[in-house]
Amino acid sequence: MSDSSLNTDALLNGLDTTQHEAVSSTHNPIAILAGAGSGKTRVLTRRIAYRVSTGAIDPQRTLSVTFTRKAASELRTRLRVLGLRDNITTGTFHSLAYAQLHERWAERGVRPPDMLDRKFAVIARLLGRRANTSMILDTLHELEWITARNISLERYPHEIDRLDRKPPLPAADIVQTAKRYAEEKRNQRVIDFDDLLTLATRDIETDPEYASIIRWRHRHVFVDEFQDVNPLQFRLLKAWIGDEPDLCVVGDPNQAIYAWNGADSWYLRKFTQHFPTAGVIKLGHNYRSTPEIIAAGHSVLPKPDREAELPKTDRPSGPEPTITMCDDDATEAIAVARAVRDHAGPSISWSEQAVLVRTNAQVAIIASAFERAQIPHRVRGRSNLIDQPEIKALLRLLRDSTGELTSVIADVRAVVAETAVEEEGAETAAEAERQRNREALLLLIIDHAASFPAATGWDFASWLRASAAKEGLDVGANAVDVLTFHAAKGLEWSIVHLAGLESGYVPIAQANGPAALSEERRLLHVGLTRAKDKVMITWAAKRTFGERTSRRSRSPYLDHVDGTDKPPVLKLQEETGQERGRRHLSSIRARYDDSEPDSPLYLELKQWRSDIAQDQGVPAYIVFNNRTLAAIAAEQPATHDELLEVSGIGPTKAERYGESLLEFINTR
């Protein structure tokens, strides 16, 4: 059925060739490969509207799936702008499963279980006094990984062996904890965030009549960011669409950076294996970045992706990315703060700049430097919207309300109106921020009520609490964003500062094996391609960890950014001969990312490692991983101090294996 309010021809106006094909193609199923800055959301929303306008799909039987609440809200807004009314169901996998389950329970007269919002406390109690905070969090994440990967507890030990995964506890202890956690939830009659997907899938798979109803209702399915789908989500998707899918997915395999969290980009990369009749269209332009930034982002991708054709762009040429070496991490933080301030001005607001780092631990020193320099900044993820006192007060109002959520919106709107800031000044600045928080919550309530008309205030408050732990609800402000590469995905700024681009961070020291190293390359690609106009890269020659200061070498991936035949574009000091040697070794290591080095010493070291591992009864990677062996083969340390200079070898490893290793190297 067509929608007369939509202009079919207008929906194709202004599209380039590949976008036009993606919007109008009759392929079904279809995968649209949309690289950074290629207009992914524009293409997705126009394809939905175009198919409605031509009568190819019924909007009331259309499901649009995203991965974050923010993305779902943006998608809904863009569809309204295109002329589509609020009759397309839009949400995240979890929110859609949540709505499906609540409707199912209501039909059966079943009282819904409560949402568990203190998962950490339950896991802590199960682990007992032996567990510190890190162990609790790591165990919690391991249980979530098991669920996301759709792995049975019986197969879990086999899977971690197959994937060479190192859990925080022995496999038997993880399995036992998972069983006790499931029993605890049953006893309390609660479910957690991930149970939503499992239960929604089970209901469809075990009831053919119910499955036919769901598939009739969701006849046409669109999925955004498909590279981030995990096996459990894919199983739910397959349950929704059945054997005759009307499916469109959009994603970018070069932005697949969540394998550690259970995501599997092969569902996108091998789309035609899962759906043999499917078509695949690749968007060819990048409308966000300058040619220099596009080239830099493309250059760091893993093989064979970096050998593919560069995306096209109509943007004028801009500055090359700059690379600055700093004496240490404190100097680097000051240099970044100075660069941010130097670039701020009437034409560049604070919020048009961001500082991206690889780990959360790097954030603190950058934020501290910004505080000393009085640079307005926001550390994304540090304070969630739901933790703010003014939000807690409004959530109490919602929990105490009766009736449907739509009936409470007027009360919340009245509170927001009454607390509006009328004056400017030091005392009202904080209140202005609190008011932005209240306004953000009001929008969330309106969006939730639009998606789930039967929801109550209690339902919304419970949903918000449960989902906040999975998806940070950061407060907006005119401030420089400081965040990790992972948190930056999907965002963009005019100027991006990449700090701490050192071996050990980029790639991260724990990245073992070709798959993990490829993901590290894609993560840097994501960081670089967040920038529209300018990229500024820094790294520190020394970095302090606790009370220990370690010498650092720049990321080997930067050799692709500036070319191995020329020095860093910017430096704060001249390189010494030793530093030039270390950078040369970094270049050697870069060649080892995708294959093992063809080195006699490396092969001999592998045999030495195998003998040591066999004697100790441990896997070989516990002694040294392949990357560390490659570094040892390249640097050939002769003393204990030189051994500590090798990337991947700390005091513990040096003490445990150093004497045997040095004897082996020196006597070969």
Sequence and secondary structure as in RCSB ss.txt:
>XXXX:A:sequence
MSDSSLNTDALLNGLDTTQHEAVSSTHNPIAILAGAGSGKTRVLTRRIAYRVSTGAIDPQRTLSVTFTRKAASEL
RTRLRVLGLRDNITTGTFHSLAYAQLHERWAERGVRPPDMLDRKFAVIARLLGRRANTSMILDTLHELEWITARN
ISLERYPHEIDRLDRKPPLPAADIVQTAKRYAEEKRNQRVIDFDDLLTLATRDIETDPEYASIIRWRHRHVFVDE
FQDVNPLQFRLLKAWIGDEPDLCVVGDPNQAIYAWNGADSWYLRKFTQHFPTAGVIKLGHNYRSTPEIIAAGHSV
LPKPDREAELPKTDRPSGPEPTITMCDDDATEAIAVARAVRDHAGPSISWSEQAVLVRTNAQVAIIASAFERAQI
PHRVRGRSNLIDQPEIKALLRLLRDSTGELTSVIADVRAVVAETAVEEEGAETAAEAERQRNREALLLLIIDHAA
SFPAATGWDFASWLRASAAKEGLDVGANAVDVLTFHAAKGLEWSIVHLAGLESGYVPIAQANGPAALSEERRLLH
VGLTRAKDKVMITWAAKRTFGERTSRRSRSPYLDHVDGTDKPPVLKLQEETGQERGRRHLSSIRARYDDSEPDSP
LYLELKQWRSDIAQDQGVPAYIVFNNRTLAAIAAEQPATHDELLEVSGIGPTKAERYGESLLEFINTR
>XXXX:A:secstr
   TTS TTGGGTT  HHHHHHHH   SSEEEE  TTS HHHHHHHHHHHHHHTTSS GGGEEEEESSHHHHHHH
HHHHHHTT  TTSEEEEHHHHHHHHHHHHHHHHT    EE   HHHHHHHHHGGG  HHHHHHHHHHHHHHHHTT
  TTTHHHHHHHTT   SS HHHHHHHHHHHHHHHHHHTEE TTHHHHHHHHHHHT HHHHHHHHHHT EEEESS
GGG  HHHHHHHHHHHTTS  EEEEE GGG   GGGT  THHHHTHHHHSTT EEEE  B  SS HHHHHHHHHT
S TTGGGS   B  S      EEEEESSHHHHHHHHHHHHHHH BTTB GGGEEEEESSGGGHHHHHHHHHHTT 
 EEETTTS GGGSHHHHHHHHHHHH  SBGGGTHHHHHHHHHHT     SHHHHHHHHHHHHHHHHHHHHHHHHH
H TT BHHHHHHHHHHHHTTS      SSEEEEEHHHHTT  EEEEEE   BTBBTTBTT  HHHHHHHHHHHHH
HHHTTEEEEEEEEEESEEEETTEEEE  B TTHHHHH TTS  SEESS   HHHHHHHHHHHHHHHTSSS    H
HHHHHHHHHHHHHHHHTS HHHH  HHHHHHHHHH   SHHHHHTSTT  HHHHHHHHHHHHHHHHH 
